[in-house]
Amino acid sequence: MDVRGPVEEQLTSALGEPEARASVTFLGTDRIEVLRWITAGTGPEPPVVRYATLGMSAAPMADPTAGVADPDRGPRAELLLTLRAGRAGTDQVLRPLAVLAAAPQVEGVVVAPGASLDVGSPLWPGAPYTSVLVGASGGLVPDLVLPTPLDPVRFFPLLPMTPNEAAWKRVHGSEALEERWLTHGTDLRDPGRISVPLTG
C-alpha cells in the first residue's frame, strides 16, 4: 500500500494546506519531502513555523538485528518540528530533517519516543543544536490508522537539544530532561534558546 497520500491528508487535516515543500532524495532511498506551515500566534504570541516530513513512513522501520525485514509489519513514523518564526534561518533545517527521516532506510534506525537523533552539525546555520529528542506522538497530528496488517503512522515531535542537554540526557534519561524543561518553563520552540540549568 502506498501510504504517502493518506499521510499527507492527515497532515493537511491537522495543519491545513502547506505553504511550501522541498524534496530530497538520497542514494538508495525513497524520496523524502519536507512540508512547511506558518501559523499566526494568538494574542502577543509570535507566529510559529512547522515542518513535517513526508515519505519516512513509506516503509516500516525494521530492527537492524532482524534477519528478514517484513515489508508490511513494523512501526511507521513521520517527524514534526515547531519553532518560533522569524528568529533564525530555520528553513535551512529542511535537509537535516530529511536526513533524519531517511535514517531508518539508510542506517536501520527505529525511531521511537525518548530516542536521540543527531545530524552531526547545526540543524540550521548558527543553531545551538545538532540533535533532537523524539517526543510522544498523538498530540499535534493524531496517529494515522492504516488497514491491517499495517501499523499506524505516528507523527513524532522533535525537541531540539543543546549539546549539554544531550549529554545530560544520555546519563539521566529523556524523562528527566523533559522534567527539567517543564520545571524551568523552557520555550522549546525558541530557535535561539540556551541550555536549561542542569545542576541543582
N, C-alpha and C positions, 0 to 999 in steps of 0.2 A: 504493500500500500504506500502511495506517495502521500506523506503527511504534511508536506510543505504548505499546501493550500489550507487545510484545516488549522494549522498552526498560525498562519498569517491572519485568518479570520478571527481566531481567538485573541490575537494581539490587537487588531483593529476594533474588536468589540469592546475591549477593556480600555484602550488608549486613544481610539479614533484613527483616522487616516494618517499615516506617517507623512511628514513634510519633506523628508529626504531619505535616500537609501544609497548604500555603496555595496559593491560586490567584490569579494576577494576569493581567489582560487589558489590553493596550494598544491604542489605536485602530489599526485596520488590521492587527492581528497575531493569530495563533492564541493560544489560552490557554497560559500558562506556569505550571506548578506547581513548587513547591519542597518537597521531602520532607526530613524531619529524622529522624536517629537519634541516640541517646545510647548510647555503648559504654563499659562499665566498663574502667578501666585495669588493667594487670597489675601485681601487687605494689604498690609505693608510687606507681605512676604514677596521676595523676588521670584521671577519665573524660574522654572526648572527645565532642564533638558534631559530627556530619557532616551536611552539607547537599548535596543534589543537585537539579539542575534536571530537569524532565520536560516535554518539548514543544519544546525547541530543535531537536531532530533531526527534527521532523515534516516539514521540507522541507530539501533540500540547500542548503548555503551556496553562493552564486554570486559570482563575480568581478564587482564593480561595473562593470568596463570591458567585460564581455562584452555583445554586442548582445542576445542572447536567452538567458534562463535555461533550462537543461534541467530539467524537472520531476522527473526521476529521478536523473540522474548529478550527482555533486558530493559534497564532504565533508559528513558529518553529525557532530554532537557534542552532548554534554551536559556540564555543569560540576559539579565537586565541590569542596567546601571543608570542611576538617577543622580544628577548633580545640579548645583545652582548654576543657572545660565549667566553668561557674560562675565564671569570672574576669571576665566582662564581659557586657553585654546584647546578646550576639551574635545573638539571634533577630531583632533589627531589621535583619539583613543580608538578610532574605528578599526585600524589594523590590529592593534593589540587585542581587542575584543574578538576579532576573527581568529587570531592565533589561539586564544583560549578555547574558542568554540570548536576549533579543529583538533584540539589536543586528544580527544577520545579516539579519533580516527588515526592520528599520526603516532601517538605515544601509548595508546591503550589505557588512557586515564579514565577512571569512572568518577565523575563529578557528583558530589553529594554535599548536603549541608554540613558546615563545620570544616570543610576542606579549605586549604590554602592553595591559591593558584598564583604563580609568579611568571611574569614575562621577561624578567632579567634586565629590564630597562624601564625608564619612566613611562607611565601609562600615556602621558602626553608631554610635550616639551615643557620642562620646568616642574613637572608634577613631583610632589614629595613621596610618591608611592610607586613601587614596582609590582606589588602583589595585592591580592584581594582575598577577603574571606567570603565564602559562599554561604548565603543566608538560606532560611527555610522558604519553601515555595508556598503558594496558596494565598498570598496577600494581594499585591497589585494586579497580577494576572492569574486567574484561577487555573488550576490544573486542567489539562485537556484530556478527557477520556476518549480512548480510541477503541475500535472494535476488538473483541477477543481474537487472538491471544496477545495482542499488543499491549504493552504497559502504557500508562498515561504519560503525556508530555508534561514535565514540571518546569515552571519558569522561576529560575533561581535568581534572587537579587544578589548583586556583588557589592561588597562593602570594602572600599579601599583601605589598606593598612599601611602605616608608615613602617620603615624597617625595624624600629624599636618595638612597635606593636606586633609585627610578625614574629620577631624573636621571642617576645614575651608569650605570645600565643602558643608557640611550639613547646614551651615549658609548662604553661598553666592551662592550656586548652581554650577552645573557642568560646565556651560558655562564660568563662572567667573574663575574657576580653570584652565580650558583649556586655557583661555586667558592669565593667569599668566604664564603658562608653555611656551606658544608661545612667550610672551614678553621677557622672560628671556632665550630663546633658550635652554630650558631644554631637555636633551637627555633622553627621556622616555625609551629607550632601555638599558640604563646603569643599571645593576642589583645592583650597589652599590651607586647610586646617593643619594645626600642629598635633603632635602626638599627645594622646591622653596621658595624664600622670599615671605612672606605673609603679610607684612606690607609696608606702604608707597605707 
